Amino acid sequence: MEWLVKQVHELAHVPLVAWMHESTFNPEFVPALEAFDGIAFVSEWQRRINQSHMHPHWRHAVLRMP
């Protein structure tokens, strides 16, 4: 999976933003891939519990309803 994300990132020439649909990053099943430019979380709680897994270059946002 990581090789595919890297290839898409290299070929797309646009920022690659992941939507965090799982509750937490898990190296085995939901790795925090370096190739992402950013991540979208569904809650502030989810952003907080994943803070230690985030890469320094990632931009991040919490999706909110208006």
DRENDREN-616277 format. One record per atom (N, C-alpha, C): atom name; residue number from 0; residue in one letter; x negated, y, z. Coordinates in nm, 3 decimals. Layout:
{"CA", NUM, "A", {X, Y, Z}}
...
// end
This chain:
{"N", 0, "M", {-0.082, -0.119, 0.000}}
{"CA", 0, "M", {0.000, 0.000, 0.000}}
{"C", 0, "M", {-0.087, 0.126, 0.000}}
{"N", 1, "E", {-0.192, 0.128, 0.081}}
{"CA", 1, "E", {-0.276, 0.248, 0.089}}
{"C", 1, "E", {-0.338, 0.282, -0.047}}
{"N", 2, "W", {-0.380, 0.183, -0.121}}
{"CA", 2, "W", {-0.439, 0.208, -0.253}}
{"C", 2, "W", {-0.339, 0.274, -0.346}}
{"N", 3, "L", {-0.211, 0.236, -0.336}}
{"CA", 3, "L", {-0.108, 0.293, -0.422}}
{"C", 3, "L", {-0.083, 0.439, -0.387}}
{"N", 4, "V", {-0.079, 0.470, -0.260}}
{"CA", 4, "V", {-0.059, 0.608, -0.216}}
{"C", 4, "V", {-0.176, 0.694, -0.263}}
{"N", 5, "K", {-0.297, 0.644, -0.251}}
{"CA", 5, "K", {-0.415, 0.719, -0.297}}
{"C", 5, "K", {-0.408, 0.744, -0.447}}
{"N", 6, "Q", {-0.367, 0.644, -0.522}}
{"CA", 6, "Q", {-0.359, 0.659, -0.667}}
{"C", 6, "Q", {-0.252, 0.760, -0.707}}
{"N", 7, "V", {-0.136, 0.754, -0.645}}
{"CA", 7, "V", {-0.030, 0.852, -0.672}}
{"C", 7, "V", {-0.079, 0.992, -0.639}}
{"N", 8, "H", {-0.146, 1.006, -0.526}}
{"CA", 8, "H", {-0.197, 1.138, -0.484}}
{"C", 8, "H", {-0.295, 1.193, -0.586}}
{"N", 9, "E", {-0.384, 1.110, -0.635}}
{"CA", 9, "E", {-0.484, 1.154, -0.732}}
{"C", 9, "E", {-0.423, 1.190, -0.866}}
{"N", 10, "L", {-0.323, 1.116, -0.910}}
{"CA", 10, "L", {-0.265, 1.137, -1.042}}
{"C", 10, "L", {-0.155, 1.243, -1.046}}
{"N", 11, "A", {-0.088, 1.265, -0.936}}
{"CA", 11, "A", {0.028, 1.355, -0.934}}
{"C", 11, "A", {-0.010, 1.503, -0.936}}
{"N", 12, "H", {-0.123, 1.539, -0.878}}
{"CA", 12, "H", {-0.169, 1.678, -0.873}}
{"C", 12, "H", {-0.068, 1.769, -0.803}}
{"N", 13, "V", {0.002, 1.715, -0.704}}
{"CA", 13, "V", {0.095, 1.791, -0.621}}
{"C", 13, "V", {0.077, 1.744, -0.477}}
{"N", 14, "P", {0.117, 1.823, -0.380}}
{"CA", 14, "P", {0.108, 1.777, -0.241}}
{"C", 14, "P", {0.194, 1.652, -0.220}}
{"N", 15, "L", {0.143, 1.561, -0.143}}
{"CA", 15, "L", {0.214, 1.436, -0.113}}
{"C", 15, "L", {0.263, 1.440, 0.031}}
{"N", 16, "V", {0.394, 1.450, 0.047}}
{"CA", 16, "V", {0.456, 1.462, 0.179}}
{"C", 16, "V", {0.535, 1.335, 0.208}}
{"N", 17, "A", {0.509, 1.277, 0.322}}
{"CA", 17, "A", {0.578, 1.155, 0.362}}
{"C", 17, "A", {0.693, 1.189, 0.457}}
{"N", 18, "W", {0.800, 1.115, 0.445}}
{"CA", 18, "W", {0.913, 1.127, 0.537}}
{"C", 18, "W", {0.900, 1.016, 0.638}}
{"N", 19, "M", {0.889, 1.051, 0.765}}
{"CA", 19, "M", {0.870, 0.954, 0.872}}
{"C", 19, "M", {1.004, 0.895, 0.911}}
{"N", 20, "H", {1.037, 0.780, 0.856}}
{"CA", 20, "H", {1.166, 0.718, 0.884}}
{"C", 20, "H", {1.159, 0.619, 1.000}}
{"N", 21, "E", {1.039, 0.578, 1.040}}
{"CA", 21, "E", {1.022, 0.493, 1.158}}
{"C", 21, "E", {1.003, 0.584, 1.279}}
{"N", 22, "S", {1.017, 0.529, 1.398}}
{"CA", 22, "S", {1.002, 0.615, 1.516}}
{"C", 22, "S", {0.856, 0.653, 1.540}}
{"N", 23, "T", {0.762, 0.560, 1.522}}
{"CA", 23, "T", {0.621, 0.590, 1.546}}
{"C", 23, "T", {0.531, 0.527, 1.441}}
{"N", 24, "F", {0.413, 0.584, 1.427}}
{"CA", 24, "F", {0.313, 0.523, 1.341}}
{"C", 24, "F", {0.264, 0.395, 1.405}}
{"N", 25, "N", {0.235, 0.297, 1.324}}
{"CA", 25, "N", {0.182, 0.169, 1.369}}
{"C", 25, "N", {0.082, 0.126, 1.262}}
{"N", 26, "P", {-0.045, 0.111, 1.297}}
{"CA", 26, "P", {-0.148, 0.079, 1.196}}
{"C", 26, "P", {-0.115, -0.043, 1.109}}
{"N", 27, "E", {-0.044, -0.138, 1.163}}
{"CA", 27, "E", {-0.013, -0.259, 1.086}}
{"C", 27, "E", {0.102, -0.240, 0.988}}
{"N", 28, "F", {0.207, -0.171, 1.031}}
{"CA", 28, "F", {0.327, -0.160, 0.948}}
{"C", 28, "F", {0.354, -0.022, 0.891}}
{"N", 29, "V", {0.320, 0.082, 0.965}}
{"CA", 29, "V", {0.344, 0.220, 0.923}}
{"C", 29, "V", {0.218, 0.301, 0.951}}
{"N", 30, "P", {0.116, 0.286, 0.867}}
{"CA", 30, "P", {-0.009, 0.356, 0.893}}
{"C", 30, "P", {0.000, 0.506, 0.862}}
{"N", 31, "A", {-0.076, 0.585, 0.935}}
{"CA", 31, "A", {-0.087, 0.729, 0.911}}
{"C", 31, "A", {-0.194, 0.749, 0.804}}
{"N", 32, "L", {-0.154, 0.749, 0.679}}
{"CA", 32, "L", {-0.250, 0.750, 0.568}}
{"C", 32, "L", {-0.314, 0.887, 0.546}}
{"N", 33, "E", {-0.443, 0.886, 0.528}}
{"CA", 33, "E", {-0.522, 1.006, 0.504}}
{"C", 33, "E", {-0.477, 1.079, 0.376}}
{"N", 34, "A", {-0.428, 1.004, 0.277}}
{"CA", 34, "A", {-0.391, 1.063, 0.148}}
{"C", 34, "A", {-0.271, 1.157, 0.156}}
{"N", 35, "F", {-0.189, 1.147, 0.259}}
{"CA", 35, "F", {-0.076, 1.238, 0.271}}
{"C", 35, "F", {-0.125, 1.379, 0.300}}
{"N", 36, "D", {-0.055, 1.476, 0.244}}
{"CA", 36, "D", {-0.085, 1.616, 0.272}}
{"C", 36, "D", {0.001, 1.669, 0.385}}
{"N", 37, "G", {0.112, 1.601, 0.409}}
{"CA", 37, "G", {0.202, 1.645, 0.513}}
{"C", 37, "G", {0.301, 1.537, 0.547}}
{"N", 38, "I", {0.379, 1.564, 0.649}}
{"CA", 38, "I", {0.479, 1.467, 0.696}}
{"C", 38, "I", {0.602, 1.540, 0.746}}
{"N", 39, "A", {0.717, 1.482, 0.718}}
{"CA", 39, "A", {0.844, 1.536, 0.765}}
{"C", 39, "A", {0.901, 1.441, 0.869}}
{"N", 40, "F", {0.929, 1.495, 0.986}}
{"CA", 40, "F", {0.988, 1.417, 1.095}}
{"C", 40, "F", {1.137, 1.447, 1.104}}
{"N", 41, "V", {1.213, 1.355, 1.164}}
{"CA", 41, "V", {1.357, 1.375, 1.178}}
{"C", 41, "V", {1.395, 1.434, 1.313}}
{"N", 42, "S", {1.299, 1.444, 1.405}}
{"CA", 42, "S", {1.329, 1.504, 1.535}}
{"C", 42, "S", {1.201, 1.557, 1.598}}
{"N", 43, "E", {1.218, 1.649, 1.691}}
{"CA", 43, "E", {1.104, 1.703, 1.765}}
{"C", 43, "E", {1.042, 1.593, 1.850}}
{"N", 44, "W", {1.122, 1.504, 1.906}}
{"CA", 44, "W", {1.073, 1.390, 1.984}}
{"C", 44, "W", {0.979, 1.305, 1.899}}
{"N", 45, "Q", {1.020, 1.275, 1.777}}
{"CA", 45, "Q", {0.939, 1.193, 1.688}}
{"C", 45, "Q", {0.805, 1.262, 1.657}}
{"N", 46, "R", {0.809, 1.392, 1.635}}
{"CA", 46, "R", {0.685, 1.466, 1.608}}
{"C", 46, "R", {0.591, 1.458, 1.728}}
{"N", 47, "R", {0.646, 1.476, 1.849}}
{"CA", 47, "R", {0.563, 1.472, 1.970}}
{"C", 47, "R", {0.497, 1.337, 1.992}}
{"N", 48, "I", {0.573, 1.228, 1.977}}
{"CA", 48, "I", {0.514, 1.097, 2.006}}
{"C", 48, "I", {0.414, 1.052, 1.900}}
{"N", 49, "N", {0.417, 1.116, 1.783}}
{"CA", 49, "N", {0.323, 1.082, 1.678}}
{"C", 49, "N", {0.207, 1.180, 1.666}}
{"N", 50, "Q", {0.202, 1.279, 1.752}}
{"CA", 50, "Q", {0.099, 1.383, 1.748}}
{"C", 50, "Q", {-0.043, 1.324, 1.745}}
{"N", 51, "S", {-0.068, 1.222, 1.822}}
{"CA", 51, "S", {-0.204, 1.166, 1.830}}
{"C", 51, "S", {-0.246, 1.093, 1.703}}
{"N", 52, "H", {-0.152, 1.059, 1.617}}
{"CA", 52, "H", {-0.184, 0.987, 1.493}}
{"C", 52, "H", {-0.199, 1.080, 1.373}}
{"N", 53, "M", {-0.161, 1.204, 1.389}}
{"CA", 53, "M", {-0.161, 1.297, 1.276}}
{"C", 53, "M", {-0.303, 1.340, 1.239}}
{"N", 54, "H", {-0.328, 1.350, 1.110}}
{"CA", 54, "H", {-0.458, 1.395, 1.061}}
{"C", 54, "H", {-0.462, 1.548, 1.065}}
{"N", 55, "P", {-0.580, 1.605, 1.089}}
{"CA", 55, "P", {-0.590, 1.751, 1.102}}
{"C", 55, "P", {-0.543, 1.829, 0.979}}
{"N", 56, "H", {-0.558, 1.774, 0.860}}
{"CA", 56, "H", {-0.519, 1.847, 0.739}}
{"C", 56, "H", {-0.370, 1.838, 0.708}}
{"N", 57, "W", {-0.296, 1.757, 0.779}}
{"CA", 57, "W", {-0.153, 1.742, 0.754}}
{"C", 57, "W", {-0.076, 1.866, 0.796}}
{"N", 58, "R", {0.014, 1.908, 0.711}}
{"CA", 58, "R", {0.117, 2.003, 0.751}}
{"C", 58, "R", {0.234, 1.918, 0.796}}
{"N", 59, "H", {0.316, 1.968, 0.886}}
{"CA", 59, "H", {0.429, 1.889, 0.933}}
{"C", 59, "H", {0.548, 1.977, 0.964}}
{"N", 60, "A", {0.666, 1.915, 0.956}}
{"CA", 60, "A", {0.789, 1.986, 0.984}}
{"C", 60, "A", {0.891, 1.886, 1.041}}
{"N", 61, "V", {0.983, 1.942, 1.116}}
{"CA", 61, "V", {1.094, 1.864, 1.168}}
{"C", 61, "V", {1.217, 1.904, 1.086}}
{"N", 62, "L", {1.282, 1.806, 1.023}}
{"CA", 62, "L", {1.401, 1.833, 0.943}}
{"C", 62, "L", {1.518, 1.865, 1.036}}
{"N", 63, "R", {1.583, 1.973, 1.010}}
{"CA", 63, "R", {1.695, 2.017, 1.095}}
{"C", 63, "R", {1.816, 2.052, 1.009}}
{"N", 64, "M", {1.930, 2.029, 1.065}}
{"CA", 64, "M", {2.055, 2.069, 0.998}}
{"C", 64, "M", {2.082, 2.215, 1.034}}
{"N", 65, "P", {2.134, 2.294, 0.939}}
{"CA", 65, "P", {2.164, 2.435, 0.969}}
{"C", 65, "P", {2.282, 2.449, 1.062}}
// end
